[in-house]
């Protein structure tokens, strides 16, 4: 399975890229694990800390509070990684 991860704000900074392809299993958890595995340990740790605070959209649909292992990701899916935003 191949998906596109699009990172925003602090997630983009932690990932070091705005967008990347990932090959992983069939769930959001697998896709994120594949993205983490492609980085050196220190970069993976930094991204992991940011991901813990993020919300996600899969093909425009909010994941909400569902466990990431329960969120199915289909071939060609677009996953938006959204850290908490500040502002007013």
DAZIQUI-V991035 format. One record per helix or strand of 3 or more residues. SS is the DSSP state (2 for helix, 1 for strand). FROM is the first residue (numbers start at 1). LEN is the number of residues. If there is no record, write none. Layout:
{{SS & FROM & LEN} {SS & FROM & LEN}}
//
This chain:
{{1 & 2 & 7} {2 & 10 & 6} {1 & 19 & 5} {2 & 28 & 10} {2 & 41 & 11} {1 & 55 & 4} {2 & 68 & 3} {1 & 78 & 5}}
//
